[in-house]
Amino acid sequence: MRIQLYTDEDVEAKLAVALRQRGYDALSCLEAGRCNLKIPDPEQLAFATQEERVILTHNARDYVPLDQQWKAAGRQHAGIIVSARIDALGELIRRVELHILTYDAATHYNQLF
């Protein structure tokens, strides 16, 4: 089963659109109405988890410790993908698509990539 992706606020919203055009289930923070509202990262992760979506972010500084905090507290999430910032949208699409095709939803459960 393919992952359902949720892109964090720091990821270009056009990525989700482009992925859907390729047949993937992707939702951006902007499309979810959760962008530019200063929603804390733990709440973004909670939203993604509630929606059974793997969150994609460029924010390693906050999400790596957040993953550790959730695990220490016994909380589970649908998965976190931390990507280096890639400004070329085509390259970002290519890399995310490769990741989606390589790993299924079960592999992401409670994991940090």
matplotlib code that plots the C-alpha trace (Angstrom):
import matplotlib.pyplot as plt

x = [0.0, 1.4, 1.9, -0.4, 1.7, 1.3, 3.8, 4.8, 4.6, 8.2, 7.7, 6.6, 2.8, 3.2, 4.8, 1.5, -0.3, 2.4, 2.4, -1.4, -1.1, 1.1, -1.5, -0.2, -2.1, -0.6, -1.9, -0.1, -0.3, -1.7, -4.5, -5.4, -5.8, -3.0, -0.4, 0.8, -1.1, 2.0, 0.8, 3.5, 5.3, 3.8, 0.3, 1.3, 2.6, -0.6, -2.7, -0.8, -1.0, -4.8, -5.1, -2.8, -0.4, 3.4, 4.7, 7.4, 9.4, 12.7, 12.8, 15.3, 16.1, 12.6, 11.3, 14.2, 13.9, 10.1, 10.3, 12.4, 10.0, 7.0, 8.7, 9.9, 6.3, 5.0, 3.2, 3.2, 2.9, 2.4, 6.0, 8.3, 10.4, 13.0, 14.5, 17.2, 15.8, 15.7, 14.8, 14.3, 10.7, 11.4, 14.2, 12.2, 9.3, 11.7, 13.2, 9.9, 8.4, 11.3, 10.8, 7.1, 7.8, 10.6, 8.8, 5.2, 3.0, 3.7, 7.4, 6.9, 4.8, 6.5, 9.8, 12.0, 13.5]
y = [0.0, 3.4, 6.1, 9.0, 12.1, 15.4, 18.1, 20.4, 24.2, 24.5, 22.2, 23.8, 23.3, 22.6, 19.3, 17.8, 19.0, 17.5, 14.2, 13.9, 14.5, 11.4, 9.4, 9.6, 10.6, 13.9, 16.8, 20.1, 22.1, 24.9, 22.8, 21.5, 25.1, 24.8, 27.1, 30.4, 29.9, 29.3, 25.8, 24.1, 21.1, 18.7, 19.7, 19.3, 15.8, 15.0, 16.1, 14.0, 11.0, 11.5, 11.6, 8.5, 10.5, 10.5, 14.0, 15.4, 18.2, 20.1, 20.9, 18.3, 20.6, 20.3, 17.0, 14.7, 15.6, 15.5, 11.9, 11.0, 12.8, 11.0, 7.6, 8.3, 9.2, 6.1, 8.0, 6.7, 8.5, 7.5, 8.4, 11.4, 12.0, 14.7, 15.9, 18.3, 21.5, 21.0, 24.2, 22.6, 21.3, 18.7, 17.1, 17.1, 15.4, 12.8, 12.0, 11.9, 9.7, 7.3, 7.2, 6.5, 3.7, 2.2, 2.2, 1.3, 2.7, 0.0, 0.7, 4.3, 3.6, 5.3, 5.7, 8.7, 8.7]
z = [0.0, -1.0, 1.5, 1.8, 2.0, 3.9, 3.1, 6.0, 5.7, 4.6, 1.6, -1.7, -2.0, -5.7, -4.8, -3.6, -6.8, -9.0, -7.1, -7.4, -11.1, -11.1, -9.3, -5.7, -2.6, -1.4, 0.5, 1.2, 4.4, 2.3, 0.9, 4.4, 5.5, 8.0, 6.4, 7.8, 11.0, 13.2, 14.0, 16.1, 14.6, 17.2, 16.1, 12.4, 13.1, 15.1, 12.2, 9.7, 12.1, 12.5, 8.7, 8.4, 6.4, 6.4, 6.9, 4.5, 5.9, 5.3, 9.1, 10.5, 13.4, 14.9, 13.5, 14.5, 18.2, 17.8, 16.6, 19.6, 22.0, 20.6, 20.9, 24.5, 25.4, 23.7, 21.0, 17.4, 14.1, 10.5, 9.6, 9.1, 6.0, 6.5, 3.2, 2.4, 0.9, -2.9, -4.7, -8.2, -8.1, -10.7, -8.7, -5.5, -7.4, -8.7, -5.3, -3.5, -6.2, -5.9, -2.2, -2.5, -5.0, -2.8, 0.6, 1.5, 4.2, 6.7, 6.4, 7.4, 10.5, 13.5, 11.5, 10.7, 7.2]

ax = plt.figure().add_subplot(projection="3d")
ax.plot(x, y, z, "-o")
ax.set_aspect("equal")
plt.show()
